[in-house]
Amino acid sequence: MKKVGLTLLALSLCTVPVDASSSTDKKVSQLKKESIQGHTYLMHQTLQMNQSSSKEIVSIFKKKRDAFFNDYIIRIHEQKNGKWTDSYKKTIKEQHDVKFITTGLLGKYDHAVVGYKSGSRNVLSAYLIGSTDGKMLKTVQTKDGLLMGNAKIAKGNLYYLNRSITLSKYTYKKNKLVSAGKPNGQDDRIAAEKPKVWLGLEQQSGKTRFVGKRSYTVHVGDRIGIGRNLLTDTKDYEYSLHLKGHYTMDWDFSRVSLLTKQPGTTYLVLSPGLGEKSVDIEIIVKK
């Protein structure tokens, strides 16, 4: 009986699975020390990008060219048969600031949008990276030329935006990325994660108008969103915004809204459309 017990114990010890998180942590530590043709580690995200048993690591490596431009390498590291392998690689040359724009669940698996913005109008060039079949990792979609561009994966949809106005919407159907129709005011709110204060825009008699109060009181940590006022509105908007007064908030690109950071009073100078008269909106931030 003792011999059988020892045998079962030995078998159980042999079948103990490797700690996936420990293996991933070790791989990330290796990446941080690695150099690829002069490119060194910049950042990474850990995502479940296919049907593998462990999450994948998406890494961005950077090599400085001059005072303005850099070269970048994007890789996806996947664990197969207990070993890490590079399942995807993309090189981007002579750009300023390549980074993760958004990540999240799209279809059955996590995806990443990696990209960069250029020029005074923040023209976005973006690459959607993921898997359509749960097996092969690839560039699923490329987007270029989005003025004041941004992207957001939220509630199973991929949005591309001008500032915080949703321009297009994609989702998966039968393992294919397809257009989900023209986004509307409800999509603006989804992309902005339903902030506490909503500054609405409406087109009335051929002109764009701000719809809302001229003064709001909020607290540190609250968010302020801007977008279509009507949930069913699908019209296009292009507003401009700048702040004056005390520094109390920053634009949070990842959550497509203004994030309040410290007490004080700031005035949002909002021009609701091209050539439209701007309005001053008082934002009182308390602790």
Legacy VTK file of the C-alpha trace (Angstrom):
# vtk DataFile Version 3.0
C-alpha trace
ASCII
DATASET POLYDATA
POINTS 287 float
0.000 0.000 0.000
2.821 2.363 0.854
4.464 1.693 -2.502
1.234 2.495 -4.374
0.843 5.694 -2.355
4.359 6.818 -3.176
3.782 6.064 -6.863
0.590 8.137 -6.941
2.396 10.984 -5.162
5.190 10.904 -7.730
2.685 10.954 -10.596
0.829 13.896 -9.071
4.076 15.837 -8.667
4.959 15.216 -12.313
1.613 16.572 -13.523
1.634 19.818 -11.532
1.144 22.588 -14.161
3.710 25.342 -14.570
2.606 28.595 -12.959
1.612 30.615 -16.034
1.872 33.981 -14.271
5.373 33.138 -13.012
6.457 32.133 -16.521
5.002 35.343 -17.947
6.745 37.471 -15.311
10.070 35.809 -16.156
9.538 36.444 -19.870
8.741 40.119 -19.237
11.906 40.418 -17.134
13.901 38.968 -20.031
12.296 41.382 -22.506
13.255 44.364 -20.372
16.913 43.349 -20.678
16.777 42.390 -24.360
18.143 44.309 -27.364
16.995 43.664 -30.943
19.216 45.296 -33.549
19.626 48.299 -31.261
15.959 48.367 -30.205
15.328 48.175 -26.471
12.217 47.506 -24.409
9.664 50.329 -24.209
6.387 48.833 -22.949
4.181 45.743 -23.027
0.637 44.466 -22.486
-0.424 40.954 -21.427
-3.557 39.829 -23.287
-5.515 36.651 -24.091
-5.227 37.017 -27.867
-6.065 33.479 -28.987
-7.193 30.091 -27.687
-3.850 29.272 -26.054
-3.811 28.177 -22.413
-1.760 31.195 -21.306
-1.925 34.882 -22.172
0.270 36.455 -24.838
2.687 39.341 -24.317
2.621 42.230 -26.805
5.854 44.205 -26.576
7.050 47.427 -28.190
10.782 48.021 -28.642
12.313 51.382 -29.617
15.520 52.584 -31.250
16.271 56.302 -31.259
17.140 57.762 -34.677
17.458 61.487 -33.962
15.883 64.234 -31.874
12.473 63.732 -33.507
12.071 60.208 -34.860
12.528 56.628 -33.703
12.221 53.117 -35.112
9.969 50.572 -33.429
9.446 46.813 -33.378
6.145 45.303 -32.217
6.151 41.618 -31.281
3.719 39.105 -29.813
5.291 36.446 -27.610
3.246 33.245 -27.331
3.833 30.201 -25.176
3.785 26.906 -27.115
4.676 23.546 -25.596
6.137 25.287 -22.573
8.401 27.564 -24.626
8.039 31.207 -25.605
8.022 31.933 -29.323
7.521 35.115 -31.359
4.236 34.696 -33.249
4.039 38.203 -34.738
6.441 40.969 -35.654
5.925 44.418 -37.183
8.509 47.136 -37.831
7.596 50.833 -37.903
10.302 53.272 -38.989
10.827 57.004 -38.500
7.897 57.840 -36.266
7.655 59.875 -33.111
5.640 58.049 -30.464
4.374 54.529 -31.195
2.284 53.193 -28.309
-0.811 51.223 -27.323
-3.879 53.239 -28.273
-6.422 50.786 -26.833
-6.726 47.126 -25.840
-9.718 44.962 -25.009
-12.048 42.120 -25.875
-13.172 42.162 -29.492
-15.011 39.075 -30.647
-13.811 36.074 -28.638
-10.298 37.340 -27.891
-8.354 40.377 -26.743
-6.985 42.738 -29.385
-4.567 45.652 -29.332
-4.567 48.834 -31.371
-1.014 50.120 -31.700
-0.307 53.376 -33.490
1.114 56.864 -33.589
-0.048 60.441 -34.116
1.682 62.969 -36.327
1.472 66.671 -37.108
-0.250 69.516 -35.313
-3.654 67.886 -35.896
-2.697 64.569 -34.301
-3.323 62.471 -37.413
-3.680 58.870 -36.220
-2.227 55.866 -37.998
-3.269 52.650 -36.262
-2.890 48.879 -36.531
-5.432 46.485 -35.054
-3.549 43.353 -33.987
-5.221 40.113 -32.985
-6.670 36.843 -34.236
-9.780 36.193 -36.312
-9.746 32.412 -35.799
-8.159 31.988 -32.368
-4.992 30.593 -33.911
-3.024 32.977 -36.127
-1.986 36.383 -34.814
-1.850 39.150 -37.432
-2.619 42.733 -38.358
-6.390 42.531 -38.734
-6.961 46.131 -39.857
-5.003 49.294 -40.680
-6.365 52.838 -40.359
-4.671 56.035 -41.565
-5.392 59.746 -41.714
-7.762 60.172 -38.768
-7.620 63.860 -37.755
-7.413 64.339 -33.984
-7.631 60.574 -34.060
-8.242 58.067 -31.326
-9.462 54.477 -30.987
-11.328 52.620 -28.259
-12.397 49.011 -27.737
-15.528 48.954 -25.582
-18.433 46.525 -25.110
-17.249 44.246 -27.907
-16.897 47.046 -30.454
-13.930 48.885 -31.928
-14.469 52.613 -32.332
-12.366 55.121 -34.249
-12.882 58.706 -33.134
-12.197 62.352 -33.876
-11.376 63.578 -30.366
-14.344 62.003 -28.556
-16.804 61.794 -31.476
-17.171 58.214 -32.735
-16.568 58.090 -36.490
-16.815 54.365 -37.238
-17.694 51.167 -35.427
-16.543 47.582 -36.024
-17.396 44.231 -34.535
-16.896 40.539 -35.320
-19.423 38.386 -37.172
-18.545 34.805 -38.125
-14.864 35.421 -37.409
-14.785 38.481 -39.671
-14.294 42.086 -38.625
-17.195 44.037 -40.142
-18.683 47.514 -39.939
-21.407 47.767 -37.294
-23.026 50.791 -38.920
-22.850 54.521 -38.291
-22.188 55.279 -34.611
-24.448 57.646 -32.667
-24.717 59.534 -29.397
-25.089 56.321 -27.440
-21.772 55.114 -28.887
-20.092 58.387 -27.854
-21.145 57.676 -24.287
-20.009 54.039 -24.452
-16.576 55.050 -25.741
-16.281 57.643 -22.949
-17.429 55.089 -20.331
-20.400 57.238 -19.303
-18.653 60.105 -17.466
-20.363 62.025 -14.661
-20.788 65.235 -16.696
-21.822 65.166 -20.349
-21.337 68.204 -22.577
-23.758 67.682 -25.449
-23.544 68.874 -29.046
-26.493 69.260 -31.414
-26.943 70.480 -34.966
-29.793 72.951 -35.152
-30.810 74.821 -38.309
-27.504 74.011 -39.965
-25.400 75.141 -37.006
-23.773 73.206 -34.201
-24.766 74.197 -30.688
-23.591 73.297 -27.201
-26.420 71.856 -25.114
-25.863 72.008 -21.378
-25.249 74.225 -18.371
-22.573 76.910 -18.232
-21.334 75.834 -14.793
-20.745 72.414 -13.194
-19.460 71.372 -9.783
-17.557 68.087 -9.675
-15.012 66.327 -7.469
-11.435 65.136 -7.961
-11.529 61.900 -9.939
-14.760 62.733 -11.802
-14.720 62.671 -15.597
-16.269 65.065 -18.131
-17.270 63.816 -21.567
-18.112 65.597 -24.809
-20.208 64.211 -27.653
-23.550 64.059 -29.399
-26.376 65.131 -27.105
-29.085 62.928 -28.605
-28.592 59.177 -28.254
-29.822 58.507 -31.810
-27.880 61.354 -33.477
-25.513 60.036 -36.189
-24.372 63.407 -37.572
-20.674 64.266 -37.765
-19.176 66.818 -35.380
-15.789 68.478 -35.141
-15.353 70.639 -32.068
-12.307 72.349 -30.605
-11.474 72.780 -26.965
-8.945 74.531 -24.767
-8.720 75.240 -21.053
-8.076 78.435 -19.111
-7.856 79.181 -15.419
-6.355 76.884 -12.826
-4.904 73.537 -13.821
-7.421 71.003 -12.518
-7.800 68.385 -15.261
-6.189 66.536 -18.168
-7.531 64.849 -21.259
-7.524 61.079 -20.715
-7.148 59.521 -24.166
-7.666 55.987 -22.879
-11.092 56.881 -21.462
-11.968 59.541 -24.064
-12.833 62.238 -21.525
-11.430 64.914 -19.227
-10.220 63.629 -15.865
-10.261 66.032 -12.903
-7.095 65.842 -10.808
-7.055 68.633 -8.236
-9.347 71.281 -6.722
-9.818 74.622 -8.420
-11.814 76.323 -11.142
-11.177 75.768 -14.844
-13.008 77.237 -17.801
-13.519 75.002 -20.809
-13.532 77.121 -23.947
-15.585 74.972 -26.305
-16.182 75.743 -29.966
-18.941 73.266 -30.892
-18.171 73.269 -34.626
-15.965 74.713 -37.333
-16.404 78.491 -37.360
-18.928 78.398 -34.516
-18.758 80.863 -31.630
-17.086 79.374 -28.566
-18.697 79.161 -25.141
-17.058 79.264 -21.712
-18.076 76.452 -19.375
-17.106 76.832 -15.712
-15.903 73.627 -14.022
-15.560 73.895 -10.237
-13.528 70.970 -8.908
-13.748 70.104 -5.206
-11.924 67.469 -3.156
LINES 1 288
287 0 1 2 3 4 5 6 7 8 9 10 11 12 13 14 15 16 17 18 19 20 21 22 23 24 25 26 27 28 29 30 31 32 33 34 35 36 37 38 39 40 41 42 43 44 45 46 47 48 49 50 51 52 53 54 55 56 57 58 59 60 61 62 63 64 65 66 67 68 69 70 71 72 73 74 75 76 77 78 79 80 81 82 83 84 85 86 87 88 89 90 91 92 93 94 95 96 97 98 99 100 101 102 103 104 105 106 107 108 109 110 111 112 113 114 115 116 117 118 119 120 121 122 123 124 125 126 127 128 129 130 131 132 133 134 135 136 137 138 139 140 141 142 143 144 145 146 147 148 149 150 151 152 153 154 155 156 157 158 159 160 161 162 163 164 165 166 167 168 169 170 171 172 173 174 175 176 177 178 179 180 181 182 183 184 185 186 187 188 189 190 191 192 193 194 195 196 197 198 199 200 201 202 203 204 205 206 207 208 209 210 211 212 213 214 215 216 217 218 219 220 221 222 223 224 225 226 227 228 229 230 231 232 233 234 235 236 237 238 239 240 241 242 243 244 245 246 247 248 249 250 251 252 253 254 255 256 257 258 259 260 261 262 263 264 265 266 267 268 269 270 271 272 273 274 275 276 277 278 279 280 281 282 283 284 285 286
